[in-house]
Amino acid sequence: MKRIILIVFCAFGILGDVQAQELSVEEIVRKANAVAYYSGEDGLSDVKMTIIDSQERERIREFRIMRFDVQDGGDQKFYVYFKKPADVSKMVYMVWKHLGADDDRWLYLPALDLVKRIAASDKRSSFVGSHFVYEDVSGRNIEADEHIIDETTERFYKLKNVPKDISGLEFAYYMIWVDKVNFLPMRAEYYDNENKLIRSIEALEVEDIQGHPTVKKSVARDLNRGGKTVMEFSNVQYDVGLTENIFAERYLRKAPIEWLK
């Protein structure tokens, strides 16, 4: 699981292959995307999200995130169910991720009993008041950017990613550091048109879970306005047997309780 986000951040028998041959930027991007977003056929995790503003005031949100792969490396579905605090309890965020087309996104607001469609143009908006954005949850389409190998170090592939379409984006390009051993993206930095760093996401803790390198703690920072959001992942599980019917619109108002305990 990411990813949420947004960068959801040992050797697994691939080190020899990496050393034996040079990889193209397309191969690196595909491998990194697979590790970050497609570990197992499905997955779930409990998340504690601590939002810290520029004045060091904290807000905490707790939720469960579930992921189902419609096709390995292709379309996916995500379901986020908020548990705490009381003002967001039972709120649901759901994504149907499509390759080659805009994602479908919904937000259920229980206080208003309202299901709200999130427009494609809002994918770079704040995710429920945090320093992560909606697109961080399900990931950015790798076909949306031109990818360049900026630098190769002993530990990382450093990639520069330039959007093919800049409309609706707050950044001009972003850099990603991909671990050369397990292909997990470990850091992302977003820059504006003046080459000023405006936002970053970093994996702080990584653990092997069921053979998958998994981010257990990550942080997103707003370098313009200040503040940061820390995400801590627990009870991470892969291949738990989630079914696609759980990720249907009818479950926005009536959550699949058996998967939320």
DRENVEXNU-778404 format. One record per residue (C-alpha): x, y, z; residue number from 1; residue in three letters. Coordinates in pm, 1 decimal. Layout:
residues N
px_py_pz_i_aa
X_Y_Z_NUM_Ala
...
This chain:
residues 261
px_py_pz_i_aa
0.0_0.0_0.0_1_Met
99.5_372.0_-82.2_2_Lys
-29.6_581.6_-104.5_3_Arg
-137.8_698.7_52.0_4_Ile
-17.8_859.0_-54.0_5_Ile
120.9_1041.9_-167.8_6_Leu
433.2_881.3_-139.2_7_Ile
376.7_586.1_15.0_8_Val
736.7_489.4_76.9_9_Phe
1682.5_-547.9_169.6_10_Cys
1687.1_-705.6_-111.0_11_Ala
1414.4_-921.4_-262.2_12_Phe
1611.9_-1116.2_-514.2_13_Gly
1634.8_-830.1_-763.6_14_Ile
1966.5_-671.3_-668.6_15_Leu
2161.0_-897.2_-902.7_16_Gly
1940.6_-798.6_-1195.4_17_Asp
1984.8_-429.5_-1117.0_18_Val
2360.4_-460.2_-1105.8_19_Gln
2376.9_-677.1_-1417.6_20_Ala
2210.0_-432.3_-1652.0_21_Gln
2130.7_-66.2_-1690.8_22_Glu
1760.8_10.4_-1669.7_23_Leu
1581.3_263.2_-1885.7_24_Ser
1387.5_542.0_-1717.4_25_Val
1062.7_377.4_-1830.9_26_Glu
1160.6_51.9_-1659.4_27_Glu
1254.1_232.8_-1338.4_28_Ile
923.8_423.6_-1335.2_29_Val
718.5_107.9_-1396.5_30_Arg
900.6_-83.3_-1122.6_31_Lys
865.2_202.8_-873.7_32_Ala
495.2_239.5_-953.4_33_Asn
440.3_-134.4_-904.4_34_Ala
616.7_-138.8_-566.7_35_Val
445.0_175.4_-439.4_36_Ala
89.6_95.0_-552.5_37_Tyr
49.7_-268.7_-657.8_38_Tyr
195.3_-484.8_-380.1_39_Ser
-26.6_-792.4_-352.2_40_Gly
-365.2_-827.3_-521.8_41_Glu
-526.4_-609.7_-255.0_42_Asp
-436.0_-447.3_74.6_43_Gly
-557.8_-261.6_379.3_44_Leu
-409.9_-51.3_656.2_45_Ser
-509.3_160.3_951.8_46_Asp
-373.5_513.2_935.1_47_Val
-312.8_784.2_1192.6_48_Lys
-275.6_1121.6_1028.6_49_Met
-135.9_1410.6_1234.7_50_Thr
-185.5_1750.6_1072.7_51_Ile
47.5_2019.2_1210.0_52_Ile
-4.3_2378.2_1096.8_53_Asp
255.3_2655.6_1073.0_54_Ser
190.1_2747.3_1437.3_55_Gln
251.7_2387.2_1555.3_56_Glu
-116.4_2323.4_1632.4_57_Arg
-213.9_1959.7_1580.9_58_Glu
-522.4_1780.8_1450.9_59_Arg
-543.8_1403.8_1432.5_60_Ile
-752.9_1191.0_1196.3_61_Arg
-774.3_811.4_1201.0_62_Glu
-901.5_600.7_913.8_63_Phe
-877.3_267.3_735.6_64_Arg
-772.2_250.1_371.9_65_Ile
-845.4_-46.8_145.2_66_Met
-718.7_-114.7_-206.8_67_Arg
-832.8_-356.0_-478.5_68_Phe
-646.7_-413.9_-804.8_69_Asp
-887.7_-453.2_-1095.2_70_Val
-585.3_-534.0_-1311.6_71_Gln
-224.9_-571.1_-1199.5_72_Asp
-48.2_-253.6_-1303.8_73_Gly
-377.6_-111.7_-1429.5_74_Gly
-708.3_10.7_-1289.9_75_Asp
-754.7_9.5_-912.4_76_Gln
-1016.0_98.1_-653.1_77_Lys
-957.4_262.9_-314.3_78_Phe
-1187.3_303.1_-14.7_79_Tyr
-1101.5_527.8_281.7_80_Val
-1324.8_511.9_589.6_81_Tyr
-1272.5_772.0_864.2_82_Phe
-1313.6_665.1_1226.8_83_Lys
-1190.5_959.2_1437.4_84_Lys
-1243.8_1234.0_1544.1_85_Pro
-1619.4_1269.3_1578.1_86_Ala
-1653.3_1545.8_1317.4_87_Asp
-1524.4_1315.2_1040.1_88_Val
-1644.9_979.9_1175.9_89_Ser
-1811.3_766.2_901.3_90_Lys
-1688.9_996.4_627.0_91_Met
-1583.6_800.1_316.3_92_Val
-1349.7_882.9_31.1_93_Tyr
-1355.3_644.7_-267.3_94_Met
-1151.4_635.7_-587.8_95_Val
-1184.6_436.3_-907.4_96_Trp
-843.9_480.3_-1065.9_97_Lys
-834.3_453.0_-1445.6_98_His
-532.4_435.4_-1671.6_99_Leu
-564.1_662.4_-1972.3_100_Gly
-864.8_851.0_-1830.7_101_Ala
-957.8_1072.1_-1536.4_102_Asp
-1020.4_891.6_-1210.0_103_Asp
-1367.2_879.7_-1054.0_104_Asp
-1366.5_1015.9_-697.0_105_Arg
-1639.8_1049.5_-436.3_106_Trp
-1659.4_1194.7_-87.6_107_Leu
-1943.6_1103.5_148.7_108_Tyr
-2021.0_1361.5_419.0_109_Leu
-2235.1_1188.6_685.9_110_Pro
-2326.8_1508.9_872.5_111_Ala
-2508.1_1624.4_557.8_112_Leu
-2585.6_1277.1_424.8_113_Asp
-2430.5_1405.8_103.9_114_Leu
-2234.2_1221.1_-164.0_115_Val
-2006.5_1464.2_-347.0_116_Lys
-1826.2_1391.2_-672.1_117_Arg
-1472.9_1527.3_-672.1_118_Ile
-1390.8_1682.9_-1007.3_119_Ala
-1075.4_1577.3_-1189.0_120_Ala
-957.8_1936.7_-1159.2_121_Ser
-964.2_1904.6_-777.9_122_Asp
-721.1_1610.0_-758.3_123_Lys
-443.2_1843.2_-641.2_124_Arg
-659.9_1984.4_-360.3_125_Ser
-586.6_1913.7_5.5_126_Ser
-689.8_1569.2_122.9_127_Phe
-933.3_1639.6_412.4_128_Val
-735.8_1939.8_533.8_129_Gly
-394.3_1772.4_535.6_130_Ser
-72.3_1852.1_348.6_131_His
-129.3_1550.0_125.7_132_Phe
-347.8_1595.3_-183.3_133_Val
-620.4_1369.7_-321.4_134_Tyr
-390.7_1245.5_-596.7_135_Glu
-140.6_1124.1_-336.2_136_Asp
-390.1_863.1_-213.1_137_Val
-421.3_666.2_-536.9_138_Ser
-108.9_788.7_-713.8_139_Gly
-34.6_994.9_-1020.0_140_Arg
-70.1_834.2_-1362.4_141_Asn
282.1_760.2_-1484.0_142_Ile
172.3_849.6_-1839.5_143_Glu
94.0_1205.3_-1726.3_144_Ala
461.9_1302.9_-1712.2_145_Asp
782.5_1293.1_-1910.8_146_Glu
1047.3_1110.7_-1705.1_147_His
1421.5_1177.7_-1710.0_148_Ile
1704.8_1018.1_-1512.5_149_Ile
1861.0_1323.0_-1347.0_150_Asp
2125.4_1139.3_-1144.0_151_Glu
2223.2_788.4_-1038.6_152_Thr
2396.0_744.2_-703.4_153_Thr
2507.2_435.6_-516.4_154_Glu
2168.1_413.9_-346.6_155_Arg
1913.6_602.1_-559.1_156_Phe
1779.4_671.3_-904.7_157_Tyr
1692.8_1040.5_-901.2_158_Lys
1419.5_1109.8_-1157.0_159_Leu
1292.8_1439.9_-1292.1_160_Lys
925.2_1430.2_-1390.4_161_Asn
773.2_1703.0_-1605.9_162_Val
392.4_1716.4_-1656.7_163_Pro
269.6_1689.0_-2015.0_164_Lys
-26.5_1910.6_-1921.8_165_Asp
30.1_2175.2_-1652.4_166_Ile
-332.3_2288.8_-1623.5_167_Ser
-460.9_2265.8_-1266.8_168_Gly
-116.4_2190.5_-1124.0_169_Leu
60.2_2388.5_-853.8_170_Glu
404.0_2258.8_-958.7_171_Phe
613.9_2279.6_-1276.5_172_Ala
805.0_1955.9_-1218.2_173_Tyr
898.6_1716.4_-939.9_174_Tyr
1194.6_1500.6_-843.8_175_Met
1168.6_1146.1_-705.7_176_Ile
1438.1_940.8_-533.3_177_Trp
1384.0_567.3_-604.2_178_Val
1570.4_308.0_-396.5_179_Asp
1792.0_107.1_-633.8_180_Lys
1748.4_-216.7_-435.6_181_Val
1373.2_-243.9_-379.8_182_Asn
1246.9_35.0_-614.6_183_Phe
1048.6_202.6_-337.8_184_Leu
1011.1_581.3_-391.8_185_Pro
1168.4_734.2_-81.1_186_Met
1131.3_1107.2_-140.1_187_Arg
952.5_1348.8_-372.4_188_Ala
1016.0_1721.2_-413.9_189_Glu
785.3_1956.8_-604.7_190_Tyr
914.0_2278.1_-767.5_191_Tyr
742.8_2581.8_-917.4_192_Asp
825.6_2767.0_-1240.1_193_Asn
1103.4_2955.4_-1064.1_194_Glu
1269.3_2632.1_-949.2_195_Asn
1162.6_2699.0_-592.5_196_Lys
1094.5_2395.2_-374.4_197_Leu
732.4_2426.1_-261.7_198_Ile
638.6_2081.1_-126.6_199_Arg
798.9_1752.4_-28.8_200_Ser
697.5_1401.1_72.8_201_Ile
937.4_1164.3_248.2_202_Glu
928.0_806.9_373.6_203_Ala
1050.3_805.1_734.5_204_Leu
1011.5_436.3_820.0_205_Glu
1004.1_132.6_591.0_206_Val
936.3_-229.7_685.0_207_Glu
915.4_-560.1_499.1_208_Asp
557.9_-692.5_529.6_209_Ile
466.6_-1022.1_362.8_210_Gln
764.5_-980.0_131.2_211_Gly
667.5_-626.1_27.0_212_His
872.5_-314.8_116.0_213_Pro
614.0_-98.4_291.0_214_Thr
611.8_259.0_416.3_215_Val
514.1_265.3_784.2_216_Lys
556.6_639.4_835.7_217_Lys
571.3_932.8_595.7_218_Ser
554.4_1311.4_606.2_219_Val
433.6_1578.3_363.7_220_Ala
564.9_1933.3_408.6_221_Arg
434.9_2263.8_271.4_222_Asp
747.0_2474.6_212.3_223_Leu
546.2_2783.1_112.0_224_Asn
298.3_2827.1_394.5_225_Arg
459.0_2604.1_653.1_226_Gly
313.1_2305.0_829.9_227_Gly
330.2_1933.5_772.1_228_Lys
126.9_1613.6_794.9_229_Thr
263.5_1287.0_932.5_230_Val
100.7_956.2_834.9_231_Met
160.5_642.7_1043.6_232_Glu
46.6_306.0_908.5_233_Phe
-42.6_6.2_1125.6_234_Ser
-212.5_-331.4_1079.1_235_Asn
-85.5_-338.1_719.2_236_Val
-200.4_-650.7_534.6_237_Gln
-184.1_-772.7_176.1_238_Tyr
-392.5_-1032.6_-11.2_239_Asp
-672.4_-1032.9_245.0_240_Val
-944.7_-1131.4_-3.5_241_Gly
-1116.8_-800.6_-70.6_242_Leu
-1379.7_-817.9_-346.3_243_Thr
-1457.4_-551.2_-602.8_244_Glu
-1820.8_-513.5_-498.4_245_Asn
-1706.2_-343.9_-175.4_246_Ile
-1588.9_-46.3_-382.0_247_Phe
-1935.8_42.3_-511.8_248_Ala
-2123.1_370.4_-471.4_249_Glu
-2384.9_207.8_-248.6_250_Arg
-2114.8_150.7_15.2_251_Tyr
-2046.6_521.0_48.7_252_Leu
-2347.3_558.1_277.9_253_Arg
-2348.5_201.5_408.5_254_Lys
-1991.2_102.1_486.0_255_Ala
-1877.9_-266.2_464.7_256_Pro
-1847.7_-302.9_842.2_257_Ile
-1695.9_-651.9_825.5_258_Glu
-1382.1_-499.2_672.4_259_Trp
-1359.0_-203.7_909.4_260_Leu
-1331.9_-373.4_1247.7_261_Lys
